[in-house]
Amino acid sequence: MNTNFAVLIDADNIAASHVKEMMEEINKYGNPTIKRIYGDWTRPHISGWKAVLLENAITPVQQYAYTMGKNATDSAMIIDAMDILYSGKVGGFCIVSSDSDFTRLATRLREAGMQVIGIGEKKTPNPFIVACDKFIYIEILKKEADPKPSGNTKSTSKPSVDKITQKEIRLIRSTISDVSGDDGWAFLGDVGSLLQKKQPNFDSRNYGFEKLTPLIKSIGQFRVEQRDSANSRHKLIFVRNKAKRKPRAKK
């Protein structure tokens, strides 16, 4: 059964571009039954959202900035989130913002048993990221634009991709060890779930891979094995750590 989600968007903090990809991503995790976006719609810097609200069935919420230097949008989102929480109509929230002011809100919603997904830019402060069950960088949702030749003009729109570091590789190794059996093999689904709990912003797409399996294969430090499933036609993927090579002793 799909979880009903409330999607709350901070228009002051997130650009309107790629809203389609963002909504497609949210649909992977549940049914967005409530979709609201907050901002002062009298201000020109968020006017880009107006064109995409109707086609994505997102309800705009007007919030005037009553005092200079104070973010009234944050307060409105937090109040609405708590009202929705107590209504009992949803099982999860998606908070779309790069603002660390929503850290306490995400924590409070999880304390109430809600699943919390965050979507924001890579500049998002870590406290907000780790307060969510899963955090998705909006940059990886940007799909490469279809090339439209026009003279010498070339399309340069590409997803932002990071290089995997030893820190992430150690995280994968330790996670495989945590969920593996006595033989050292671990079911990849369990590995992925625990990786998400340990590091909510861990996503194979951050490193240019659509799925976890090709990412792990590309590293070269893990064995990957496909096994038949007794209950499905699909193969099950298992992984294990390769033994680390010992440095050669100097003569």
C-alpha positions in Angstrom: 0.0 0.0 0.0 1.4 3.4 -1.0 2.1 5.9 1.8 0.2 9.1 1.6 2.7 12.0 1.6 2.3 15.7 2.3 4.7 17.7 0.1 5.6 21.1 1.5 7.8 23.3 -0.7 9.7 26.4 0.4 9.4 28.7 -2.7 11.9 31.2 -1.2 14.6 28.6 -1.1 14.1 26.3 -4.1 13.9 27.3 -7.8 11.0 26.2 -10.0 13.1 24.6 -12.6 12.9 20.8 -12.8 9.8 20.6 -10.7 8.5 17.9 -13.0 11.5 15.6 -12.2 11.1 16.4 -8.5 7.4 15.3 -8.4 8.3 12.2 -10.4 10.9 11.4 -7.7 8.4 11.9 -4.9 6.0 9.5 -6.6 8.5 6.7 -6.2 8.1 6.8 -2.4 4.3 7.3 -2.0 1.2 9.1 -3.1 1.5 12.9 -2.7 -2.0 13.7 -1.6 -1.2 17.1 -0.2 1.0 19.5 -2.2 1.6 23.0 -1.0 4.1 25.7 -1.7 4.8 28.6 0.5 6.1 32.1 -0.3 5.2 35.8 -0.7 3.7 35.7 -4.2 3.9 39.5 -4.5 7.7 39.3 -4.7 9.1 38.8 -8.3 11.9 36.4 -7.4 9.4 33.5 -7.0 7.3 34.3 -10.0 8.8 31.3 -11.9 6.7 29.0 -9.8 3.4 30.4 -11.0 3.6 28.8 -14.4 4.1 25.3 -13.0 1.7 25.2 -10.1 -1.5 24.3 -12.1 0.1 21.6 -14.2 1.5 19.9 -11.1 -1.6 20.5 -8.9 0.4 22.4 -6.2 -1.5 24.7 -4.0 0.2 28.1 -3.4 0.0 29.5 0.1 0.5 33.2 0.4 2.7 34.3 3.3 3.6 38.0 3.7 7.0 38.9 5.2 5.6 40.9 8.1 9.1 41.8 9.5 12.3 42.5 7.6 14.9 39.8 8.3 12.4 37.2 9.5 11.4 34.2 7.4 7.6 34.0 7.7 7.5 31.2 5.1 9.3 28.8 7.4 6.8 29.5 10.2 3.8 28.9 7.9 5.2 25.6 6.7 6.0 24.4 10.2 2.5 25.3 11.5 0.8 23.6 8.5 3.0 20.5 8.9 1.9 20.1 12.5 -1.8 20.6 11.5 -1.4 17.9 8.8 0.4 15.6 11.3 -2.4 15.7 13.8 -5.0 15.3 11.0 -3.8 11.7 10.6 -4.3 11.8 6.8 -0.7 11.1 5.8 2.1 8.7 6.7 5.0 10.8 5.5 6.2 14.2 4.6 8.5 15.6 1.9 10.1 18.8 2.8 11.5 20.6 -0.2 14.1 23.2 1.0 17.8 23.7 1.5 17.2 25.6 4.8 18.5 24.2 8.0 15.6 25.9 9.9 13.5 22.8 9.1 15.9 20.5 11.0 13.7 20.5 14.2 10.5 20.0 12.1 12.0 16.9 10.4 13.1 15.5 13.8 9.7 16.1 15.3 7.8 14.5 12.4 10.0 11.4 12.7 9.4 11.3 16.4 5.7 11.0 15.6 6.4 8.0 13.4 6.3 9.8 10.0 8.6 9.0 7.2 10.5 12.2 6.2 12.1 12.8 2.8 14.1 15.9 2.2 14.8 17.4 -1.2 17.3 20.3 -1.5 20.4 21.6 -3.1 23.9 20.3 -2.3 24.5 23.4 -0.2 22.0 22.1 2.3 23.5 22.0 5.9 24.2 18.6 7.2 21.9 18.9 10.3 18.8 19.1 8.1 20.1 16.2 5.9 20.6 13.8 8.8 17.3 14.7 10.4 15.5 13.1 7.4 15.1 9.4 6.6 16.3 10.1 3.1 17.7 13.3 1.5 17.8 13.8 -2.2 19.9 16.4 -3.9 17.9 18.3 -6.5 20.9 18.5 -8.8 20.8 14.8 -9.5 17.2 15.0 -10.6 18.1 17.3 -13.5 17.9 15.4 -16.7 20.3 16.1 -19.5 18.5 18.5 -21.9 17.6 17.2 -25.4 20.2 18.6 -27.8 18.6 21.3 -30.0 21.2 22.3 -32.6 21.1 26.0 -33.4 24.2 27.2 -35.2 27.3 26.6 -33.1 25.3 26.5 -29.8 25.8 23.3 -27.8 23.8 22.1 -24.8 25.9 22.1 -21.6 23.1 21.0 -19.2 24.4 18.0 -17.4 23.7 16.4 -14.0 26.1 17.3 -11.2 28.2 14.2 -10.4 30.5 13.6 -7.4 33.5 11.3 -7.3 33.2 8.6 -4.7 35.8 8.9 -1.9 37.4 6.5 0.5 35.0 7.7 3.1 32.0 6.4 1.1 33.9 3.2 0.2 34.6 2.5 3.9 30.9 3.1 4.6 29.9 0.5 2.1 32.4 -2.0 3.4 31.3 -1.6 7.0 27.6 -1.8 6.0 28.2 -5.1 4.1 29.9 -6.5 7.2 27.1 -5.4 9.4 24.4 -7.2 7.4 26.4 -10.2 6.0 26.0 -13.8 7.1 28.7 -16.1 8.4 29.9 -16.6 4.8 30.4 -12.9 4.3 27.7 -12.5 1.7 25.0 -9.8 2.2 21.8 -9.2 0.3 22.1 -6.0 -1.6 18.6 -4.8 -0.6 19.6 -5.0 3.1 22.9 -3.2 2.3 21.0 -0.3 0.5 18.5 0.0 3.4 21.2 0.3 6.0 23.3 2.7 4.0 20.3 5.0 3.8 19.9 4.8 7.6 23.5 5.6 8.2 23.8 8.4 5.7 20.4 9.8 4.5 21.9 11.5 1.5 23.7 8.4 0.1 22.5 7.9 -3.4 24.2 6.1 -6.2 23.0 8.9 -8.6 25.3 11.3 -6.8 28.2 9.4 -8.4 26.7 9.0 -11.8 25.0 5.6 -11.4 21.3 4.9 -11.6 21.5 1.9 -9.2 23.6 0.7 -6.4 24.8 -2.5 -8.2 26.8 -0.7 -10.9 28.3 1.7 -8.4 29.5 -1.2 -6.2 30.9 -3.0 -9.3 32.8 0.1 -10.4 34.7 0.4 -7.2 36.4 -3.0 -7.6 36.7 -3.8 -3.9 33.6 -6.0 -3.7 32.4 -9.3 -5.2 28.9 -9.3 -6.7 26.9 -12.4 -7.3 23.4 -13.0 -8.8 21.3 -15.8 -7.4 18.0 -17.4 -8.3 15.0 -16.5 -6.2 12.6 -19.2 -5.1 9.6 -16.8 -5.2 10.3 -14.6 -8.2 11.7 -14.7 -11.7 14.1 -11.8 -10.8 17.6 -12.5 -9.7 18.7 -11.6 -6.2 22.0 -9.6 -5.9 24.4 -10.5 -3.1 27.7 -8.7 -2.3 30.7 -9.3 -0.1 33.9 -7.5 0.7 37.1 -8.6 -1.1 40.0 -9.3 1.3 42.3 -6.3 1.5 45.7 -6.9 0.1 48.5 -6.8 2.7 51.4 -4.6 1.8 54.5 -6.4 0.8 57.2 -6.6 3.4 60.4 -4.7 2.5 63.4 -6.8 2.0 
